[in-house]
Amino acid sequence: MLSASPPAQTPAAEMSFEAALRELEAIVTKLEQGDVDLEDSIVLYERGQALKSHCEQKLKSAESRLERIVQGPKGAESVEPLKLG
C-alpha cells in the first residue's frame, strides 16, 4: 500500500497555486488507482479538499485583481466579469 502523506506537509494556505494544484493532481491519481487503504484514503481526501479550497480562493483572488486592472483607476461604465478558462 502507498503512504498517504509525506512526513512534513506544507499547509495549503502557504502554497503557491501551482504547487497546490500539482499536489492535488497527485492525490487524485493515487485515489483513482485504488492502491491506498481506507485510513490513508481519508487523509488524502481531506488534504485534497484543503488544496481544492485553496486553489479556488487563489483563482477568485486573481480574477478580482484582473477585473480591477481591466477597469483601470477611473473605473468603467459597464464591467463584464472576466472569465478565466
N, CA, C and O atoms as CSV, one atom per row, in Angstrom:
chain,resi,resn,atom,element,x,y,z
A,1,MET,N,N,0.831,-1.187,0.000
A,1,MET,CA,C,0.000,0.000,0.000
A,1,MET,C,C,0.875,1.250,0.000
A,1,MET,O,O,2.008,1.227,0.480
A,2,LEU,N,N,0.335,2.342,-0.545
A,2,LEU,CA,C,1.042,3.612,-0.593
A,2,LEU,C,C,0.828,4.382,0.696
A,2,LEU,O,O,-0.227,4.278,1.322
A,3,SER,N,N,1.829,5.154,1.093
A,3,SER,CA,C,1.692,6.008,2.261
A,3,SER,C,C,0.860,7.222,1.886
A,3,SER,O,O,1.029,7.760,0.791
A,4,ALA,N,N,-0.025,7.666,2.751
A,4,ALA,CA,C,-0.965,8.734,2.441
A,4,ALA,C,C,-0.322,10.103,2.375
A,4,ALA,O,O,-0.669,10.898,1.502
A,5,SER,N,N,0.592,10.398,3.258
A,5,SER,CA,C,1.097,11.758,3.303
A,5,SER,C,C,2.582,11.777,3.606
A,5,SER,O,O,3.096,10.910,4.313
A,6,PRO,N,N,3.270,12.781,3.059
A,6,PRO,CA,C,4.678,12.915,3.366
A,6,PRO,C,C,4.854,13.307,4.822
A,6,PRO,O,O,3.909,13.798,5.440
A,7,PRO,N,N,6.039,13.102,5.390
A,7,PRO,CA,C,6.244,13.382,6.803
A,7,PRO,C,C,5.965,14.838,7.178
A,7,PRO,O,O,5.390,15.095,8.236
A,8,ALA,N,N,6.354,15.785,6.344
A,8,ALA,CA,C,6.146,17.193,6.669
A,8,ALA,C,C,5.403,17.870,5.528
A,8,ALA,O,O,5.989,18.171,4.488
A,9,GLN,N,N,4.117,18.106,5.724
A,9,GLN,CA,C,3.306,18.750,4.689
A,9,GLN,C,C,3.304,20.255,4.906
A,9,GLN,O,O,3.190,20.738,6.033
A,10,THR,N,N,3.432,20.981,3.812
A,10,THR,CA,C,3.277,22.419,3.859
A,10,THR,C,C,1.794,22.728,3.971
A,10,THR,O,O,0.997,22.173,3.215
A,11,PRO,N,N,1.401,23.601,4.898
A,11,PRO,CA,C,-0.017,23.962,4.963
A,11,PRO,C,C,-0.482,24.522,3.620
A,11,PRO,O,O,0.241,25.285,2.979
A,12,ALA,N,N,-1.667,24.150,3.202
A,12,ALA,CA,C,-2.182,24.577,1.897
A,12,ALA,C,C,-2.149,26.096,1.758
A,12,ALA,O,O,-1.819,26.610,0.690
A,13,ALA,N,N,-2.485,26.812,2.817
A,13,ALA,CA,C,-2.543,28.280,2.755
A,13,ALA,C,C,-1.189,28.913,2.460
A,13,ALA,O,O,-1.131,30.071,2.048
A,14,GLU,N,N,-0.111,28.184,2.661
A,14,GLU,CA,C,1.234,28.707,2.415
A,14,GLU,C,C,1.777,28.322,1.041
A,14,GLU,O,O,2.893,28.700,0.685
A,15,MET,N,N,0.998,27.579,0.278
A,15,MET,CA,C,1.467,27.075,-1.011
A,15,MET,C,C,1.070,28.011,-2.145
A,15,MET,O,O,0.070,28.725,-2.070
A,16,SER,N,N,1.883,27.984,-3.196
A,16,SER,CA,C,1.503,28.696,-4.413
A,16,SER,C,C,0.372,27.912,-5.078
A,16,SER,O,O,0.159,26.736,-4.782
A,17,PHE,N,N,-0.339,28.572,-5.967
A,17,PHE,CA,C,-1.406,27.903,-6.703
A,17,PHE,C,C,-0.858,26.688,-7.439
A,17,PHE,O,O,-1.440,25.604,-7.392
A,18,GLU,N,N,0.272,26.883,-8.120
A,18,GLU,CA,C,0.845,25.815,-8.943
A,18,GLU,C,C,1.259,24.608,-8.102
A,18,GLU,O,O,1.015,23.466,-8.493
A,19,ALA,N,N,1.882,24.854,-6.953
A,19,ALA,CA,C,2.306,23.752,-6.086
A,19,ALA,C,C,1.100,23.009,-5.523
A,19,ALA,O,O,1.094,21.780,-5.455
A,20,ALA,N,N,0.079,23.763,-5.120
A,20,ALA,CA,C,-1.132,23.141,-4.581
A,20,ALA,C,C,-1.835,22.306,-5.648
A,20,ALA,O,O,-2.314,21.207,-5.368
A,21,LEU,N,N,-1.894,22.826,-6.859
A,21,LEU,CA,C,-2.538,22.099,-7.947
A,21,LEU,C,C,-1.778,20.815,-8.281
A,21,LEU,O,O,-2.393,19.774,-8.513
A,22,ARG,N,N,-0.456,20.882,-8.307
A,22,ARG,CA,C,0.347,19.670,-8.568
A,22,ARG,C,C,0.090,18.607,-7.506
A,22,ARG,O,O,-0.095,17.433,-7.827
A,23,GLU,N,N,0.079,19.021,-6.243
A,23,GLU,CA,C,-0.166,18.049,-5.172
A,23,GLU,C,C,-1.582,17.491,-5.265
A,23,GLU,O,O,-1.795,16.295,-5.064
A,24,LEU,N,N,-2.543,18.348,-5.567
A,24,LEU,CA,C,-3.932,17.896,-5.719
A,24,LEU,C,C,-4.047,16.870,-6.840
A,24,LEU,O,O,-4.732,15.859,-6.687
A,25,GLU,N,N,-3.386,17.120,-7.962
A,25,GLU,CA,C,-3.403,16.163,-9.069
A,25,GLU,C,C,-2.778,14.831,-8.663
A,25,GLU,O,O,-3.271,13.773,-9.053
A,26,ALA,N,N,-1.700,14.872,-7.885
A,26,ALA,CA,C,-1.061,13.638,-7.416
A,26,ALA,C,C,-1.992,12.862,-6.487
A,26,ALA,O,O,-2.054,11.634,-6.550
A,27,ILE,N,N,-2.708,13.572,-5.635
A,27,ILE,CA,C,-3.656,12.923,-4.727
A,27,ILE,C,C,-4.775,12.257,-5.515
A,27,ILE,O,O,-5.136,11.114,-5.233
A,28,VAL,N,N,-5.320,12.954,-6.489
A,28,VAL,CA,C,-6.395,12.383,-7.315
A,28,VAL,C,C,-5.902,11.118,-8.007
A,28,VAL,O,O,-6.617,10.118,-8.056
A,29,THR,N,N,-4.694,11.158,-8.537
A,29,THR,CA,C,-4.125,9.984,-9.200
A,29,THR,C,C,-4.024,8.809,-8.237
A,29,THR,O,O,-4.409,7.692,-8.581
A,30,LYS,N,N,-3.504,9.052,-7.018
A,30,LYS,CA,C,-3.378,7.984,-6.019
A,30,LYS,C,C,-4.739,7.389,-5.683
A,30,LYS,O,O,-4.897,6.170,-5.613
A,31,LEU,N,N,-5.720,8.265,-5.477
A,31,LEU,CA,C,-7.052,7.771,-5.104
A,31,LEU,C,C,-7.702,7.003,-6.248
A,31,LEU,O,O,-8.384,6.006,-6.015
A,32,GLU,N,N,-7.498,7.454,-7.475
A,32,GLU,CA,C,-8.073,6.761,-8.624
A,32,GLU,C,C,-7.454,5.384,-8.833
A,32,GLU,O,O,-8.122,4.469,-9.314
A,33,GLN,N,N,-6.192,5.233,-8.479
A,33,GLN,CA,C,-5.526,3.936,-8.644
A,33,GLN,C,C,-6.070,2.902,-7.669
A,33,GLN,O,O,-6.007,1.702,-7.938
A,34,GLY,N,N,-6.600,3.354,-6.545
A,34,GLY,CA,C,-7.195,2.432,-5.585
A,34,GLY,C,C,-6.208,1.623,-4.779
A,34,GLY,O,O,-6.588,0.625,-4.166
A,35,ASP,N,N,-4.940,2.027,-4.762
A,35,ASP,CA,C,-3.915,1.279,-4.024
A,35,ASP,C,C,-3.669,1.851,-2.630
A,35,ASP,O,O,-2.597,1.646,-2.061
A,36,VAL,N,N,-4.636,2.557,-2.082
A,36,VAL,CA,C,-4.476,3.216,-0.789
A,36,VAL,C,C,-5.510,2.635,0.172
A,36,VAL,O,O,-6.681,2.493,-0.178
A,37,ASP,N,N,-5.068,2.300,1.391
A,37,ASP,CA,C,-6.033,1.744,2.344
A,37,ASP,C,C,-7.008,2.830,2.813
A,37,ASP,O,O,-6.811,4.012,2.529
A,38,LEU,N,N,-8.034,2.433,3.513
A,38,LEU,CA,C,-9.122,3.330,3.882
A,38,LEU,C,C,-8.651,4.537,4.684
A,38,LEU,O,O,-8.997,5.669,4.350
A,39,GLU,N,N,-7.879,4.317,5.722
A,39,GLU,CA,C,-7.425,5.434,6.560
A,39,GLU,C,C,-6.592,6.426,5.760
A,39,GLU,O,O,-6.768,7.637,5.892
A,40,ASP,N,N,-5.693,5.920,4.936
A,40,ASP,CA,C,-4.871,6.803,4.105
A,40,ASP,C,C,-5.727,7.529,3.072
A,40,ASP,O,O,-5.459,8.683,2.739
A,41,SER,N,N,-6.757,6.850,2.564
A,41,SER,CA,C,-7.661,7.482,1.608
A,41,SER,C,C,-8.371,8.667,2.244
A,41,SER,O,O,-8.549,9.703,1.603
A,42,ILE,N,N,-8.771,8.521,3.485
A,42,ILE,CA,C,-9.456,9.608,4.188
A,42,ILE,C,C,-8.507,10.787,4.384
A,42,ILE,O,O,-8.890,11.938,4.178
A,43,VAL,N,N,-7.276,10.499,4.779
A,43,VAL,CA,C,-6.278,11.559,4.968
A,43,VAL,C,C,-6.018,12.273,3.639
A,43,VAL,O,O,-5.958,13.501,3.588
A,44,LEU,N,N,-5.865,11.500,2.576
A,44,LEU,CA,C,-5.629,12.091,1.259
A,44,LEU,C,C,-6.821,12.926,0.807
A,44,LEU,O,O,-6.648,14.005,0.240
A,45,TYR,N,N,-8.021,12.433,1.056
A,45,TYR,CA,C,-9.226,13.168,0.663
A,45,TYR,C,C,-9.307,14.500,1.402
A,45,TYR,O,O,-9.614,15.531,0.803
A,46,GLU,N,N,-9.030,14.475,2.702
A,46,GLU,CA,C,-9.056,15.714,3.486
A,46,GLU,C,C,-8.017,16.712,2.974
A,46,GLU,O,O,-8.298,17.905,2.853
A,47,ARG,N,N,-6.830,16.221,2.679
A,47,ARG,CA,C,-5.782,17.085,2.144
A,47,ARG,C,C,-6.207,17.634,0.782
A,47,ARG,O,O,-5.995,18.811,0.489
A,48,GLY,N,N,-6.796,16.793,-0.034
A,48,GLY,CA,C,-7.272,17.221,-1.342
A,48,GLY,C,C,-8.327,18.304,-1.235
A,48,GLY,O,O,-8.320,19.256,-2.015
A,49,GLN,N,N,-9.233,18.171,-0.277
A,49,GLN,CA,C,-10.262,19.194,-0.069
A,49,GLN,C,C,-9.632,20.528,0.322
A,49,GLN,O,O,-10.044,21.579,-0.169
A,50,ALA,N,N,-8.635,20.487,1.206
A,50,ALA,CA,C,-7.954,21.720,1.622
A,50,ALA,C,C,-7.243,22.364,0.433
A,50,ALA,O,O,-7.291,23.582,0.262
A,51,LEU,N,N,-6.588,21.550,-0.380
A,51,LEU,CA,C,-5.883,22.062,-1.555
A,51,LEU,C,C,-6.864,22.630,-2.573
A,51,LEU,O,O,-6.600,23.675,-3.167
A,52,LYS,N,N,-7.977,21.964,-2.779
A,52,LYS,CA,C,-9.006,22.438,-3.712
A,52,LYS,C,C,-9.539,23.790,-3.275
A,52,LYS,O,O,-9.661,24.705,-4.090
A,53,SER,N,N,-9.854,23.920,-2.004
A,53,SER,CA,C,-10.360,25.194,-1.483
A,53,SER,C,C,-9.330,26.301,-1.648
A,53,SER,O,O,-9.667,27.427,-2.013
A,54,HIS,N,N,-8.079,25.973,-1.378
A,54,HIS,CA,C,-7.001,26.953,-1.528
A,54,HIS,C,C,-6.874,27.398,-2.984
A,54,HIS,O,O,-6.746,28.592,-3.255
A,55,CYS,N,N,-6.908,26.463,-3.907
A,55,CYS,CA,C,-6.806,26.795,-5.330
A,55,CYS,C,C,-7.992,27.656,-5.774
A,55,CYS,O,O,-7.811,28.618,-6.520
A,56,GLU,N,N,-9.190,27.321,-5.327
A,56,GLU,CA,C,-10.361,28.118,-5.672
A,56,GLU,C,C,-10.223,29.547,-5.156
A,56,GLU,O,O,-10.566,30.499,-5.858
A,57,GLN,N,N,-9.723,29.697,-3.931
A,57,GLN,CA,C,-9.545,31.029,-3.353
A,57,GLN,C,C,-8.515,31.819,-4.144
A,57,GLN,O,O,-8.709,33.006,-4.407
A,58,LYS,N,N,-7.415,31.165,-4.525
A,58,LYS,CA,C,-6.377,31.834,-5.317
A,58,LYS,C,C,-6.935,32.283,-6.668
A,58,LYS,O,O,-6.637,33.387,-7.123
A,59,LEU,N,N,-7.734,31.444,-7.305
A,59,LEU,CA,C,-8.318,31.806,-8.593
A,59,LEU,C,C,-9.283,32.985,-8.460
A,59,LEU,O,O,-9.265,33.897,-9.286
A,60,LYS,N,N,-10.126,32.969,-7.422
A,60,LYS,CA,C,-11.053,34.079,-7.211
A,60,LYS,C,C,-10.302,35.374,-6.966
A,60,LYS,O,O,-10.694,36.430,-7.463
A,61,SER,N,N,-9.232,35.292,-6.207
A,61,SER,CA,C,-8.420,36.480,-5.932
A,61,SER,C,C,-7.787,37.014,-7.214
A,61,SER,O,O,-7.783,38.222,-7.454
A,62,ALA,N,N,-7.256,36.120,-8.030
A,62,ALA,CA,C,-6.635,36.535,-9.297
A,62,ALA,C,C,-7.681,37.144,-10.226
A,62,ALA,O,O,-7.414,38.147,-10.888
A,63,GLU,N,N,-8.858,36.549,-10.277
A,63,GLU,CA,C,-9.930,37.071,-11.118
A,63,GLU,C,C,-10.313,38.485,-10.682
A,63,GLU,O,O,-10.497,39.372,-11.515
A,64,SER,N,N,-10.428,38.683,-9.385
A,64,SER,CA,C,-10.772,40.002,-8.854
A,64,SER,C,C,-9.695,41.032,-9.190
A,64,SER,O,O,-10.009,42.159,-9.575
A,65,ARG,N,N,-8.449,40.653,-9.047
A,65,ARG,CA,C,-7.342,41.564,-9.378
A,65,ARG,C,C,-7.353,41.921,-10.857
A,65,ARG,O,O,-7.132,43.077,-11.218
A,66,LEU,N,N,-7.609,40.931,-11.721
A,66,LEU,CA,C,-7.639,41.191,-13.155
A,66,LEU,C,C,-8.801,42.100,-13.529
A,66,LEU,O,O,-8.658,42.959,-14.399
A,67,GLU,N,N,-9.941,41.922,-12.888
A,67,GLU,CA,C,-11.079,42.800,-13.153
A,67,GLU,C,C,-10.738,44.246,-12.793
A,67,GLU,O,O,-11.098,45.171,-13.521
A,68,ARG,N,N,-10.041,44.440,-11.664
A,68,ARG,CA,C,-9.651,45.797,-11.265
A,68,ARG,C,C,-8.658,46.391,-12.257
A,68,ARG,O,O,-8.719,47.581,-12.566
A,69,ILE,N,N,-7.750,45.565,-12.754
A,69,ILE,CA,C,-6.778,46.049,-13.734
A,69,ILE,C,C,-7.477,46.453,-15.022
A,69,ILE,O,O,-7.170,47.498,-15.595
A,70,VAL,N,N,-8.408,45.636,-15.476
A,70,VAL,CA,C,-9.136,45.908,-16.715
A,70,VAL,C,C,-9.963,47.182,-16.572
A,70,VAL,O,O,-10.052,47.967,-17.517
A,71,GLN,N,N,-10.567,47.398,-15.407
A,71,GLN,CA,C,-11.382,48.587,-15.188
A,71,GLN,C,C,-10.531,49.852,-15.166
A,71,GLN,O,O,-10.980,50.912,-15.602
A,72,GLY,N,N,-9.324,49.746,-14.667
A,72,GLY,CA,C,-8.456,50.910,-14.575
A,72,GLY,C,C,-8.772,51.753,-13.351
A,72,GLY,O,O,-9.740,51.477,-12.642
A,73,PRO,N,N,-7.966,52.778,-13.094
A,73,PRO,CA,C,-8.136,53.582,-11.881
A,73,PRO,C,C,-9.418,54.405,-11.854
A,73,PRO,O,O,-9.914,54.722,-10.773
A,74,LYS,N,N,-9.961,54.755,-13.004
A,74,LYS,CA,C,-11.183,55.565,-13.042
A,74,LYS,C,C,-12.440,54.710,-13.122
A,74,LYS,O,O,-13.549,55.243,-13.128
A,75,GLY,N,N,-12.285,53.411,-13.183
A,75,GLY,CA,C,-13.434,52.523,-13.271
A,75,GLY,C,C,-13.920,52.415,-14.703
A,75,GLY,O,O,-13.288,52.928,-15.627
A,76,ALA,N,N,-15.017,51.764,-14.876
A,76,ALA,CA,C,-15.603,51.589,-16.203
A,76,ALA,C,C,-17.098,51.805,-16.107
A,76,ALA,O,O,-17.700,51.582,-15.057
A,77,GLU,N,N,-17.687,52.235,-17.192
A,77,GLU,CA,C,-19.122,52.470,-17.192
A,77,GLU,C,C,-19.895,51.158,-17.076
A,77,GLU,O,O,-20.900,51.091,-16.368
A,78,SER,N,N,-19.440,50.134,-17.757
A,78,SER,CA,C,-20.049,48.813,-17.593
A,78,SER,C,C,-18.930,47.797,-17.592
A,78,SER,O,O,-18.011,47.843,-18.409
A,79,VAL,N,N,-19.034,46.886,-16.657
A,79,VAL,CA,C,-17.981,45.891,-16.476
A,79,VAL,C,C,-18.593,44.512,-16.591
A,79,VAL,O,O,-19.576,44.193,-15.922
A,80,GLU,N,N,-17.999,43.700,-17.446
A,80,GLU,CA,C,-18.396,42.315,-17.549
A,80,GLU,C,C,-17.411,41.486,-16.736
A,80,GLU,O,O,-16.210,41.753,-16.778
A,81,PRO,N,N,-17.880,40.504,-16.009
A,81,PRO,CA,C,-16.950,39.667,-15.256
A,81,PRO,C,C,-15.940,39.018,-16.185
A,81,PRO,O,O,-16.281,38.594,-17.289
A,82,LEU,N,N,-14.725,38.945,-15.743
A,82,LEU,CA,C,-13.664,38.306,-16.510
A,82,LEU,C,C,-13.826,36.814,-16.378
A,82,LEU,O,O,-13.959,36.295,-15.269
A,83,LYS,N,N,-13.817,36.115,-17.501
A,83,LYS,CA,C,-13.986,34.671,-17.491
A,83,LYS,C,C,-12.627,34.019,-17.703
A,83,LYS,O,O,-11.986,34.215,-18.736
A,84,LEU,N,N,-12.197,33.247,-16.719
A,84,LEU,CA,C,-10.944,32.514,-16.808
A,84,LEU,C,C,-11.249,31.107,-17.277
A,84,LEU,O,O,-12.188,30.472,-16.796
A,85,GLY,N,N,-10.455,30.622,-18.217
A,85,GLY,CA,C,-10.591,29.242,-18.638
A,85,GLY,C,C,-11.522,29.009,-19.683
A,85,GLY,O,O,-11.703,27.867,-20.106
